[in-house]
Amino acid sequence: MAEENVAEQVKAKIPGGMNKFMVIWIGQVVSLLGSGLTSFALGIWVLQKTGSVTNFTLIAVVAGLPGILASPLVGALVDRWDRRWVMVFADVGAGIGTLVIALLLWTGSLEVWHIYIVVAFNSLFGTFQWPAYVASITLLVPKEQFGRVNGMLQFGQAGTTIAAPALAGLLIVTIKLWGVLLIDFATFLFAVVALLLIRIPRPEVSAAGKEAKGSLFKESAFGWTYIKARPGLMGLLIYFAGINLVTSMCGIAIVPMVLRLSSAIEAGTVLSSIGVGMLLGSIYMTITGGPKRKIHGVLGFGMLFSLFIFLTGLTASVVMVAIAALLWHANIPIINSCSQAIWQRKVEPDLQGRVFAIRRMIAQFTVPLGDFSAGPLSDYVFEPLMAKEGPLADNVGRVIGSGPGRGIGLMLIFFAIWPLLTAIWGYLNPRVRNVEAELPDAISDEGPGGEQS
């Protein structure tokens, strides 16, 4: 091991790693809020300019697909490079993209296709950001705190979900869209300054890391090879691919269901309850760290997740839908944080960039499928079944009601069984159930992430 690498390892043991993480976290939360403001504001601008829902939803498509496709190569690069500078690069790149949109808008030159291009590039920068950010946790924070720290990450996302739309709406009226974009650019700069204030130690090269050395394509493929050789981690990946399909399909259908039952005001209330639910789940993880055996947090709360999706579809009362949706989404930060803690413990720090990138790509490839299939399924299958004179109105309709919106309710009930079945499968699969015991921790108490603060 080179002398400078030894020095970095010594620094990894110096108290204060949790403080360093807090500096990064504050910067990223501020940046996340700025990105949330811009995302909401740009969506409103596109809707007002074109009047097209298709153009609006296309923003989500170009924001997701480039990052998913580029994940394997990006993950390998994250492992090759200094993770602090990767995050700086990602924040600067995304900030420049936002500034370009602001300048185009200010000069009156902004077109919808400009937004698509910048959003696609920002998606790529975000693909660098996420694995570098998550992999840095294991180099700074004691492994016993992984559950709490991942709860903090979820807390930032939940807070943005609640605050960004309302704040963006107010800012659009007062300082217009280009002002919102400049605020977003300033939040990127804030995140960069926070990163420059701290240092993240480089991980020691592990035996598996030495085996993975080679060309960029070989190192990219190694993430998949690594997961495939560990059935417990592969089982978790399959579980999340399935649960993400249902989450995206049912999650995107909530607002249309409420709109058909009531009004836009009630739909906004339900969206707010979703954000509150995610915030409560994040607070639970931040305070407690979750179950001692994190697999129970993944599978056990996955069962509760299934129950609350079922209850969301069961009722035609907007109040009950809001409560059920709140409880449904409160489970998501718990499931995600517990899963993240398992992966952080079991994957060597010098491999986490490429492994986490492959993991995210596979777990999320079902999300676009869910987003796209929800509309046709509700409009052409479930809503006709539950129409006032529909085939199921006189039987199932007696229980959950019939008419507009109740077909989507039936769709939620129908798909709610899937997370339950996959959680049961996880408990019956000994490799998944015992993943924490069977796979040794890749991080020792004294090594990266073992510092106390």
N, C-alpha and C positions, 0 to 999 in steps of 0.2 A: 504494500500500500504506500502511495506517495506521501511525503511529509505533510504537504498541504492538505491532503485528504484526512490524515490523522488529526490535523489541527481543526478541521471542520467537525470531525467526530467529537473532539473534546468540547467544542462550542455547543454541540447538540446536547451535552449533559449539563451545561450551565443553567442554573435556575433562571426563569424568566420566559420560558417558551410559551406559557399560557398568555403572558402579557404581550408577547410578539403576535400571537394569534389574534388577540383582541384588537390590536392596531390594524391588522389586515382585515379583520371582520368588519370593523367600523367603516373602513374605506370602501369595502365591497358592498355593504348595505346601502351606503349613500349612493354609490354608483348604480346599484340595482334599482333604487327608487327613481333616479334620473332616467334610467332605461325604461322603467314602467311608465313614467310620464310621457316619454316620447312615443312609445308603442301605442298608448291610448290615443294620444293627440294625432299621430299620423293616420291611424285607422279612421278617426272622425274626418280628417281632411280628405282622405280618399273617398269615403262615403259621400261627403258633401259635393266633391268635385265631379264624381262619376255617377253617383246614385246606384252603383252596382254592388250587390252583395258578393258576387263572384270576385270582383276586383279586391274587395275587402278581405275575403277569406284567402285569396292568393298571397297576401302578405304573410299569413301564418305558414303557408306552404314553403315559400322561399326562405322563411326564417328557420325552418326546421331541416329540410332535406339536405342542403349543402353540408351542414355540420355532421349529419349522420353519415353521409357518404365519405367524408374526409376523415372521420374519426380514427381509423387504424393508423394512417400515416402521421396524423397529428400526435397521437399518443406516443409513438416511438420518438418523435422529435422532443416531446416534453421530457422524456426520460434522458435524452441526450443533453439537454440544455439546463441551465440554471433556472429553477422554477420561479424564483422571484422575477427574473427578467422576462420569462415567458408571460407572466401576468402583467408586467409593465407593458410589454409589446402588445398584448391583447387589449388592454385598456386604452393605450394611445391610438391603436388602429381603429377601434370602435369610436373613440372620440373624434378622430379626424373624419370618419364617415358621417357622423352626426353634424359636424361643422359644415361639411360639404352641402348637406341638405339645407341647413340654415342659410347658407350663402345663396344657394339656388332660389330658395323661397324669397329671400330679401330682394334679389334682383328681378324677381318675377319670372324666372326661367324654370321653376320646378315642374316636372311632369311625373305622372304616376310611375312610369318605367324607371325613372331615376330612383324612386323609393325602393322598387324591387331590387335593383342592382346593389344599392347601399345596404339594404337589409340582408341580402345574401352574403355580402362581404362581412358584415357584422356577425352573421351566424358563424362564419369560419373563425373569426377572432374569438367568439364565445366558445368554440370547440377547443381552442388552445387554453382558454381561461379555466374551464371547469376541471379537467383532470389535474392541471398544475395546482389549482387551489385546494382540491380535496387531498391530493397526494402530499401537499405541504403540511397538512395537519399531523400526519404520522411522524414528521420530523421535528415537530414543535411541542406536541401535547402528549402527556402520559396516556397510555392506551386505556387505562381505567376511565379516562374522561372522554373517550371517543363518542359515547352515546350523548352526553351533554353537549359537546361541541357540535355534533351533527344536528342536534336539536336547535342550536343557535343559528345554524345555516338555514334550517327550515323556518325559523322565526323571522329571519330577514325576508324570505320569500313571501311568507304569509302577511307580514306587515305591508309589503309593497302591494300585494293583492288588494288589501283593504284601502290603503291611503292613495295609491297612484291615480285611480280613475277620478275620484272626487277632487283631488288636488289639481289634476290636469284639466278637468272641466273648468275650475275656477281660474286657472292661469291662462287658458285659451281666451277667456273673456277679457282678462285684464291686460296681458302682455302679448297676446296672439301666439300663433304656432312657433314663429321663429324665436320668440323669447323663451318658450319651453325648450326648444332645441339648444339654445345657448346655456340654459340651466343644466341640461343633460351633459353638455360638454364640460361644464365646470365640475360636475360630479365625477366625471372620468379623471380630471386633473387631481381632484381630491384623493381618489383611490390611488393614483400613481404616487403622489407625495407620501401617502401612508406606507406604500410598499418600499419607497426609498429610505424610510426611517428605520427599517429593520433589515436583518439578514436571515436567510433561510439556509441551514446547513445542507450540503450535498449528501445524499445517501451513500453509504458504503456499498461497493459492488458485491453482490451476493453470488453464491455458486450458480444459481439459476440465471443471474444476470450475465455472468461470464459465458454460460452456455448459449445465451441469446445473442451474443455479439456477432455482428456481421453487417451486411448491407441494410439500408433503410427498409427495404421490402421484407427482408428476413426478420428484422426486429419488429416490424409491424405485424407480421403473421404470428410471431411468438405469443402475442397476447391471447390469440385463439387457442394455440397449442397448450398454453399454460392452463387455461380454464378447462379445456377438454380433458386434461389429465387429472383433474380434480372433480370427481362426480358430484360432490356436495355443492361446490360453487356452480357447476353446470346446472344442477337442479334448481338452485336459487335463480339462475338466469332464466330458465324455462318458466318458473313460477311468475317472475316479473313480466316476462313477455306476454303471458296470458292475462295477468291482472291489469297491465297497462292497456290492453285492448278494450277491456270492459270499462276501465276508468275513462278513457277518451270517448268511447261510444256513448256511455251513459252521462258523463259529465257535460258534453256538448249539447245533450238533448234536454237538460233541465230548463234552460231559459225558454226554448220554444214551448215546452210543456206548460210552464207557468203563464206565458203570454196567451196561450189558448184557453187557460182557465180564468185569467184575470187581466191585469194590465201591466204596462211597462214599469210602473212604480213598484208593484209587488215583485216583478222580476228582479228589479234592482235590490229589493230587500232580501230576496233569496240569495243573490250574489254576495251581498254583504255578510249574510249568515255563513256562507261557504268560507269567506276569508276569516271570520271569527273562529270558525271550527278549526281551520288550519293553524291559527294563532294559538288556540288552546292546546292543541296537540303538541305544538312546538314548545310551549311553556312547560308542559308536562315533561318532555324529554330534557329540556334545559335544566330543570330543577332536580329531577330524579335520575336521569341517565337511562331510564327505561328498565325493563326486566333484566335481572342478572344474566340469564340465558337469553341472548338477543334473538335467537331463533323463535322464541315464544312471542317476541314483539313483532316478528315478521308474519308468522303463521297464525298465532292466536288472535292478534288484532286484524289479520286478514279475514278471519271468520266474522268478527264484528263488522268489519267493512262491508261484507256481503249482506249481513242482516240489515244495515241501515240503507243500503241501496234498495233492498226489497221494500222497506218501509217508505222510502221516498216515492216509489212508484205506486204504493198501495192506496194512498190517500189523495183525494181531490181538494183537500183543504190547504190553502197556500201557507197558513201558519204551520201546519203539521209538516208540509213539504220543507219549509225553512228549517224546522227543528231537526228533521231527519237528515237533511243535507248537511247541516252543521255537524251532527254526530258522525256522518259518513266521512266528511273531510277532516275531522279531528283525528281520524285513524291514519291518514296518509303520512303526516310527518313522523309518526311513531314507527310505521312500517319502514319508511325510507331511511330514517336515522339508524334503526337497529340493523338493517341490511348493510348500510354503509359502514357501520362499526365492525361487522363481521369481515367484510372485504378488507378494511384497513388493517385489521389484526392478522389476516391470513396471507396477504400478498406482500412480498418483499418490497420495501420502499423504492428501490431503484427500478422496479418493474411496474409500479402502480400507474404510471402515465399510460402505457400501452394497454395494460390489462383493463384499467377502468374505462378507457376509450372504447375498446371492443365490447366490454360489458354494457356500456351505455348504448352503443349502436344496436346490439342485439335486443336489449330489453325494450328499446323505444321504436324498433322498426314497425311494431304493431300499432303505434299511435296514429300515423296517417291513415292506416286501414280503418281504424275505429272512427276517426273524424269523418272520413268520406262515406263510410257505410251507414252512419247513424241517420243521415237525411233520407236516403232511399228506403231504408227499413221502416222508418217511422211513417213516411208519406204514402208508401205503396203497399206496405204489409200490415203494420200494427194499427195505424189510425183507421184504415178501412174496416179492420176486424172489429174495432170498438166504436164505430159510428153508431148513431142512434138506431139505425136499421141494420147494423152490421151483423155478421154471423155469430159473434160472441156477445152481443148486447143483452140477450135474454138470459144468459147463464153467468159468464164471468162478469158481465156488466152489473149484475145484481150485487156483486161484492165490491168492485172497485169503481163502479160508475161507468157510464158510457157517454159518448159525445166528444167534442174537441179536446185534445190533450190526454184523453184516457188511453189512447193507443200507445202513446209514448210511455205512460205509466205502466202499461202491460209489458212494454219492451224492457223497462228497467227491472220489473219483477222477473221476467224471463231470463235476463242475463245476470241477475244477481246471484244465481246459483253457481256461476262459474268460479268466482273467487273462493267460494266455500269448498267446491270440489277440488280446486288446486291446492288449497290449504290442507285439506284432508289427505290428498296425495302426498304433500310434503311431509306430514307427520307419519304416514305409512312408509315413506322411503327412508330407510335408516341412514343413507348417505347425507340426505338433507337434514333430517332430524338431529343427527349427531355431528353436523359439520364442525361445530365449535370444539368438540372433544377429539374428533378424529384427525383434523388438520392441525398441526402444530402452529403456534403463533409465530409469524415471521419477524416479530419485533420483540426483543427482550425488554425486561424492565429497565435495563441500564442503557440500552441502545437508543436509536432514533425514536423519538416520542417518549422516551423514558425519563426525561427531565422533569423535575418537580418545580412548581411555582407557588 
